[in-house]
Amino acid sequence: MAYRFEKIADSNLTDLKIIYKTVFGKKYDDEEILKKFDTRYLGVTHFGYIAYYQNKPVAFHGAIPVQMKYKNQVELAAQYGDAMTVKAHVGKGLFTKLGKLTDAQLESNGIQFVWGFPNQNSEYGYLNNLNWKYYESIKGYKIKTTAFPFEKLARKIKFTSILYDTTILKAFSKFQTDKIISGSVFLNDDAVSIHRNDAYYRYKTFSNNFTIEINETLFWIKINNGLLVGDVQIQTLEKFDVALQTLKEIAAKTGIKEIVFQASPNTLLSHIMEPRALEKFDSWKVGFKNFNSNFPLKNLKFTFGDLDTF
């Protein structure tokens, strides 16, 4: 098969809607896709390649540049995400070809290293064909609410989904805050993670997440098949427990069936949730490849909010 490869740009980014729909069954609007890959606030933008077959988009491999922090140092890195191939074209080497093209594009634009969360479909390709390394996996924690899972039903139809989003905003409105969480992983002085500054949080608004404050505890959250907690900032464990109970009550009243936390091992969130969550699971591997970084990348630490789709 003869494929054509194009760098992503505003002019072809909306072609990704076709691949998202075919591979994942998900519908994205043009604005969300354009905002996700628009990282001009960092001085660099639009990294990735689309493969076309007979002028139809059939595969994609992309990366999002992001500032990474270690102690008082900052480097420009990139998070890989949304590697996807239409089923009829799987096994044709497109994952590796597009990955290598994107690697070269990133490195030539001053990106120091790349990282991401390979899933069961992409793990082999990243580790074996694109020469990634990994040291640990993200840990997940679920807290069930007592609610009837109304959110899941509401999401089945666009009209009811819009109404449900309005209900959610109303329920959380009195708790919303403009305060930002600098990154709970940085309580470990040796951690390498995302530099969470104002510009980064403004960029992340494309994904409909927001921060709330309950009992002097900050939660960075997103409602999507559950209440997803991107990160927390706590004063004391006692205040956190009170805040978490309030969060459970709000979730129950709004039909959210569970609260989900995810974080790297040996971080504040993992230490907090380990004794508090009845359901625990192993999540994605944390993978990376070093181009020219001096950071100790084996110390990469993340929370749920660092996922490119959060």
N, C-alpha and C positions, 0 to 999 in steps of 0.2 A: 504493500500500500504506500502511496506517495502522500506524505504529510507536508503541510506548510506551517511554519512556526512564526508567530508574531509576538513582539513585546506588548505587554498591556499598556494601554493609554486610554484617555477618556473616550476616544473614538470607538474602541472595541470592548471596553469593560462590560458593557451591558450584554455582550454575548455570553458572559458567565451565567446569566439567568437560565439559559438553556441547559448548561451542564449541571448546575445545581438541581434543577428540576428533574433531569433525567437520572442523575446518580443518587441524589438524596431525597427526591420527592419534595423538595422545599421550594417555596416561592419567595423570591426577594424582589423588592422594587429597585428601580434604577438608582434612586437617591441613596439608599443604604449601601449599595455596592460602590458607588462613586465616592462616598464619604469614607468608607472603610480603607480604600487604597490611596486616599489623598492625604499624604503625610508631608505636605509642603512646609508645615510648621517646623520640621527638622532640617529643611534645606535640601532634602532628597525625597523622591516620591515615585510611585508606580514601578514596583519590582515584580517580575513574573512573566511567564510566557503561556500563550494559548496555542494548542495544536489544532489545525483544521484539516478535515478530510472532505474533499469535494465541496469546499467552501462552507462546511458546517463545523462549528466548534465541537471537539470531541474529547479534549483533555486540557487540564490546567495545572500549573504548579506556580504558586506565588508566595511572596514573603512581605512582611510588614516591618519597615525599619522602626527601631525604638531605641531610646537612650537607656543604657544599662549602667548601674552604679555598683562600685566596690569601694567601701570606706568613703574617702572624699574624692574619688576619681570617677569620671564618667566617660564611657565609650559608646560609639554608635554600633549597634548590632542589628539583627533582623530576626523576627520570628516567622518560621515557616508555618503555613496553614493552607487548608483547602486544596490539598493535592487530590485530584479526582480525574477519573477516566471513565468515559461511557463504556458500558459492558462489552459491546462488540469490538472495542479497541484495546481491551485489557490484554496484556501479554505481548504487546508489540514494542516494548521498550520505551514507551512514551514517558512514564514516570521518571526514569533515569535521564532520558534526553532532556526533558524540560527542567529537571532539577539541576543538571550540569550547566545548562544555559543560564538559569537564574543565579546559580553560584557565581559564575563568571561576571554577570552583570552586577551583583552585589559587591564582589571584591574590588572590581574596577571603580566603584563609587565610594570606596573608603569604609565599607562595612568591615568591622574587626572580627566578628564571629556570627554564626547563625545557631539558632536553637529552636526547639519546638516540642510538641507532645505527640509523638507518633502513636497511631492507633493500631489495632490488630491488622489492618489492611496495608498500612504504609511502613510498619516497623521494620520488616525485612529489607525493604528497598532503601530506607534511610541508613540502616546499620551496615548493610552489606554492599550496596551499590553506590551510595553517596558518602560512605566512610565516616558516618557519625559515630559518636561514643555516647555511653550513658552510664551513670553510677547508681541512680535510684529512681523510684516511681512515686508519683503523687499518691497520697492517701485520701480516701473519701469517707465522709461521715454523714449519716442520714438520721434525722429526727422526725418521726412521724407525728402528724397532728391528728386530732380526732374527727377531722372534717370529712364530709362527703366530698369526693374529688370533683367539685363543680368546675374548677379551672379546665380540666381535661375535656369536659363536655362542651364548655363555652368556646374552646379553641377549634371545634370542628366546623364552625360556620363563621365567615368573616364578620357578619353583622353582630352576632353575639360576642365574638372575640373583641370587637371594638367597644361594645358596652361593658364587657368585663374589664378591659383596660381602664375605663373611666371609673369603675368601682374600685379598682386597685389604687388608683391615684388618690381618690377620695379617702380611702382607708388609711393611707400612709401620709397624707398631706401634712397633718399636724406634727409629724415626726421628721419631715424632710429638712435637710440642712445643707448649707454650702461648704461646710467644713470638709477637708480632704484627709484621707488616711495616707500617711507617708510610706507605709509598707511595714506590716507587722514582722516580716522576715528579717528586717534590719536590726531587730533587737539582738540578733546574732551578728556580732561585728564582722564576722568573716563571710557573710552572705554576699553573693552576687545576684542582683535582681533588677527589676525595672525601676528606673528613676521616676517616681510618681510625683511630678510637679503639676502646676496648674494647667500648663499646655497639654500635658498628657491626658488629664481628666477631661479637658474640653474636647480633645480628639475622640475619646471613648464615648462621648454622648451619642454617637451614631447608633449605639446598640441598646438604647433605652434602659440604662442602668441608673441608679441614683443612690444617694447616701442618706441614711436616717440616723437620728440620735435618740436613744432610749436610756434613761437612767445613767447619763454621762458615758454611755457606750455607743460607739459609732459602728454601724453596719453598712457596708457597700453591697447593694443587693440588685438582683434582677429577677423578674418573675417570668419563668419560661419552663413549663413542665415541673413546677415546684418553685419554692423560694430559694434561689441560689445566692449564697453569701460569698461575695468576692474577696472580702477581707474584713477585719475588725480592728478597732482600737479601743482598749479597755483601760479603766482606772484601777479597778480591783476585781478579783474573781467573784466576790460577793455581789457587786453591782452588775457584773456580766450575767450572773445567774438570774437575777431579777429581770434584766433586760431580755434575756433569752426566753423567759417564761412569757413576757408580754408579747414578744415576737411570735411565739407559738399560738397565743390566743388570737392575734390579728390574722395569722395564716388560717386558723380554723374558721374564723368568722367569714373569711373571704373565699373559702372553698379550696384552699391550697393544701394538698395532701401531705407534703413533706418539706422540710428545710434541709438543704444540702450544703455541706462545707467540703472544700477540698484544699489540701495544702501539702507542701513537701514535709518529709519526716524531720523531726527535731526543729520545729518552728513553734512559735507561740500558739498558732491555731491547732496544730496537731497535738500539742501538749494539753491544751484546753479541752479539745473534743474527745480525746482518747477515753477518758473516764465518763463522759457525758452522753455519748452516742451509743445506742444499742446495736445499730447496724453500721458495719464498717466494710470497706471494700478497697481493693487495689485498683488504682486508676491508671492514667497514662504514664509511660516512661518519660523521663526528662532527657532528651537527646540534644547533642550539640556538635558543631564542627568549628574548629579554630582556624581562622585565616591568619590573623596577625595580632591577636590580643595578648596582653600581659596579665589578664585577670585569671585567678584560679577557677577555671570553669567547672571543676568537680564540686565547687561550692554553690552552684546555681540553686536558688530556692525560689519557690513560687506559691501563689495562692490561686484560687478559682478565678479571681478577677483578671489574672494575667493571660487567660485564654483569649485568643484573638476574637472569639465570638461573644465574649461576655460583655 
